[in-house]
């Protein structure tokens, strides 16, 4: 048998073996997915400070590069080496200031809203019942159903306060030490994560250069170039998505705040700052964000005025349509390149597997996977002489 035939048989056998091995590995991963996920959570728990630091550094990388370029433009040539460190310090200070401003705006409003909610629930139910009685006058059947529903809600609320709320508060007090320990662990991890973030931001160019060096030292130049190109695409997708989404959410929050201010001048419209922050922050979640933020906001408004609650819900529907069809596509143009179906699919899939973190990162991650599969399909079509 000729050498070429032996080589052909060898490559065919190797391909079959690799396919079989890959199928076995895939079956093992699917069969033991829960154990593998728990192991990943265990490893992630150990490396939590590095995860926090890495995520913070990645989110602050773009503004840090922007600040460094601006600082280098105003510094003399002899001092340009200080631009990187100054940019890192400045971006950390600005990020801390933004977080502090959000907290001092939200926490007092949340505390006040909870106190008002706890004190006015019975009165609000009574006011709602009177308002519905006036509005539904002449519709005895509907009014009967509504009164029955309100009485049922009131009874369930009283039962919940007596049977569930008090044991819950006792459990919270009993587990206060564990809560303090958990909060302390979280603050410790965040503190270490901030320090790691500073190191990563300060040495981001050095780390990138070291990574390229290792890549070109272990792979052929063509393969290394392709890998770097894919990493550049991944970085562009993630940065474009999160930057556009944060800007989009900020605009949505400001529009909501303007609406709440206008309504507060016209009628008794509460918690303008808190509601605007809730709508803006939850808007970061693709597709479901506006509806998630609208539910607690509508409940807060319902306490004071059912009419304002209905007006607010109509406004949220209009705002969501504006954001989904006009504002969002303009700000996120070219960042993910996914249709609405695949956006919904990615949120559902990654949210079900990884929880809230999966909801946040599902769209850009799936966009990368989608682009990779599209390139593989195009390569296969070219190999078979078909038009891509």
N, C-alpha and C positions, 0 to 999 in steps of 0.2 A: 504493500500500500504506500502511496506517495506521501511525501511530507505534508503537502498542502491538504490532503484528505484527513490525515491525522490531526492537523491543526484545526480543521473545520469541525471534526468530531469532538475535539477537546473543548473548543469554545461553546459548542452546542451543549455538551455535558455540563460545563461550568455554568452556563446560563440556566439550565434546568435545576442544577443544585442550588444556585443562589435564589431562584424563584421559590423553590421548596423551602429553603431555610427562612426566607422572608415571610412566607405564609405561616410557618410554624411560630416564628417570633410574633407575628401579628395576632395569631390565635392565642398565644400565651398572654400577650398584653391585654386583649379583650377579656379573656377568661379571668385574669387576676387584676382587672382594672382597679377595683376598690383597694386592694392591697398596695398596688403601685401608687395610687393617688395618696393613700395614707402615708406611705414612705416618703413621697415628695413633700407632703405637708410637714412631716417630722424634720426632714432636712431643711425645709424652708423656715421652720420654727427656730432652728439653731442659727440659721443665717439671717434671721429677721432684720437686725440692724443693717446688714449689708444690702438687703432687699430695699429697705426704706431709703438708705443712702443712694443706692443706684437709681431708684425711681425718681427721687428728688433731683439728683444730678442730671438725669436725662431730661426732666421737665424744665430745668433751669438752664440747660445747655444753650439753647437758642437765644434767650435774652442775655446770657453771659457773653456769647460771641458778639452780639449786637453792641453791648456796652463796651467791650474791649476795642472794637473798631472805632467807636466814637471817642474813647479815651486816648487811643493812639493818635487820632487826628489832631488832638489839642496839646499833647505832650511833646516836648523837644526830643530830638533823636537820642540823646543820652539817657533819657528817662523812660523810653518806650518799653523797656523790659519790665517796668512796674505796672504796665497796663493790665496784664492778666490778673495779678493779685488784687489790684484795685477793682477790677470788674467783678471778681468773685466776692469780695467783701460787699460791694454795692448791691449785687443781685441778692445776696443772702439777707441784707438789711431790708431791701425793698420787699422781698417775699415775706419776711417776718412782719413788716409793717402792714402789708395787705391782710395777712392772716389776723393780726391784732385788731385791725379796723372791722373786719367781718365779725370777729367774736364779740367786740364791745357793742356792735349794732344788733347782733342776733340774740345773744344770751339774755340781756335785760328784757327784750321783747318776748322771748320764749317764756321766761319766768313770769312776766306780767300776764301773758295770755293764759298760761296754765292756772294762775291764781284766779283770773276772771272767769275762766271756764269752770273751775271747781265751784265757785260761788254762785254762778248764774245758771247752771244747768236746769234746776227745777223751774226757775222763773222763765227761762227761755222756752221750755216745753209748754208752759202755760200760755206764754205770749204767742207761740206758734199755733197752739190750739185755738186761741181766740181769733188770730188772723185768718186761719183756715176756715173757721166758722163763718166769718164775715164774707170771705171770698167765695165760699161754697154754699152760700145761702140760696135755698131753692132747690139744691141737689141733695135731697135727704139720703139717697143711697150711697153716694160718694162720701158724704159727710159722715155717715155711720161707719164706713170702712176706715176712714181716716182717724176718727175718734178711737175706734178699737185698736188701731195700730199704735196711736200715741199712748194709750193706756198700757198696752203691752210693752212698749219701750220704757215707760216710766217704771213699771213693775220689774222689768229685767234689770234696769239700772239700779234700783234699790237692792235687788237681790245680789247683783254683782258687787255693790259697795259693802254689803254685809257678809257675803260668803267668800268672795274672791279678793277684794281689795285689801281688807284687813290682814288675812293670811299672807298676802303678797308683801305688804309693808313689814310684817313681822319677819318674813323670810329675808327681806332686804336687810333689815337691822341685824338679823342673826348672821347673815353672810357678809356683814360690813367689812370684816377683816380681809376676807377673800377679795372683795371688791377693791379695797385699798391696795391690796397686793397686785391685783391685775392692773389697776391704774398706774401703780408705781412701775411695773414691768413695761407697760406701754410707753410711759414717759422716758424710762431709761433707754428703751430701744430707739425711741425717736431722737433722744439726745445724742446717742452714739451714731445714729443714722445721719444727723446733721453734720457731725464731725467727718464722717466718711464722705458725705456729699461735698464738703469743702475740699477734702483731699482729691476727690475725683474731678471736681471742676478745675482745681488748680493744675492738675497734671493730665487733663484730658487730651491734650495734643501729644504729650509724651506717651501715654497709653495707646493712642491711635497709631503712633509711629512704631511702637514696639509690636503691636498686633500685625501691622503690615510686614514688618521685618520677619516675624515668625512665619507668616503666610507665604512669603516669597522664598523663604529658606526651605520650606517643606514641600512646596508644590511647584509645578511648572508655571512659568510666567503667564501663559494663556489661562490656565485654570485659576490662578490667583487673581487675575484681572476680572474674570467672570464672577468670582466670589465677592470681590470688592464692589463690583457693579450691582450685585444683588443686595449687598448690605446697604449701599447708597440708596437703592430703591426702597428698602424696608425703612430706613431712617426717614426718607422723604415722605413715605406714606404715614408713618406714625406722627411725625412732627406736623405735617400738614393737617392731619385729622384733628389732633388735640389742639393745635393753635387755632385752627378755624372753628372748632367746637367751643373753645373757651371764649373767643371773640363773639361768636354767635350767641352764646348764653349770656354774655355781658350785655349785648344789645337787647336781647329779649327781656332781661331783668330791668334794664332802664326803661323800656317801653311800658312794662308792667307797672313800674314805679310811677311813671308819668300818669298812667291811667288811674292808679290808686289815689294820687294827689288830686287829680281833677275830681274824682268821685268824693273825696273827703271835703272838698269845698262845696259840693252840691248837696251831699247828704252825709249821714253818719257812717263813714266807711273806716273800719279799724285796721290797725297793724299794717300800714302801708309798707314800712321797711321790711318787716318780717315776711310778708307775703311776697314781696318782690325778690327777696333773697332766696326764698324757697323755690319760686318759679325759675329764677336764673340758675341756681345750682342744679336742680333736678333736670334742667334742659340739657345738661351735659350728657345725660343718658339718651342715646339715640332712640327715636321712635316712641318709646313709652314715657320719656321724661316729662313732657308737659302734663300728661294725665296723672302721673304719680304726684307731681307737685300741686296739681289743681285740687286734689281730694282734701288734704288737710287745710289748704287755704280756704276752700269753700266752706268747710266746717267752722273755721274761725269766723267767717263773715256771717254764716247762718245764725250764730248766736245773737247778733245784733239786728239783722234784717234779712228775712227770706228773700225779699225783692232784690236787694243788693247781691245776694248769693246767686240768684238766677242771672242777673246782669253780668256778674263776674264770670260765670260759666260760659255765657255767650261770648264774652270778650276772649276767654282762653281758647275757645274753638276757633275764633277768627284769627287770633295771634298764632295758633298752631298751624293754621293753613298758610298764613303769611310766611312763617318761618320755614315750613316744610316745602313750599313751592317757590318762594322768591328769595328770602334771605339766606337760608341754609345752603341751597345749591350754588349761590354766588360765592359764598365764603368757603365752601368745601369743594369747589370745582376742581377736578383733577386729583384730589387727595386720596380717594378710595376707588372711584370708578365702578361702583356696584349699583345694581338696580335695587328698587325698593324691596323686591322679593328676597334677594340675597342678604340685604341688611336685616330684615326680619328673621331670616333663617339663622344668620350668624349670632344675633342677640339671643335667640331662643336656645340654640345649641350650646354656646359658650356660657350663657347664664345658667343653664341647667347643670353643666358640668362643674364650673368654677365659681358659681354664685355671683355676687355683686361685682367682683373683679372681672369676671367673664363678660358681664354686661358692658362694662366700660371699654375693655380692650378687644371685644369680640369682632367689631367691625373692621378695624385696621388689620388684625391678625388674619381674618378670613380674606381680606383684600389681598394680602401677600400670598396666601395659599391659592387663591383664585388666579392671580397673575402667574404663579409658578405652574399651575396645571395648564393654563392657556398657552404658555411657552412650550411645555412638553407636547401638547396636542399639535401646535404649529410645527414643531420639529419633526414629529411623526408624519405629518402630512407632507412635508418637504421630502422626507426620506422615501416616501412611497410615490413621489411624483405628483402629488395632488396640490391644488392651490389652497393656501392657508386662508 
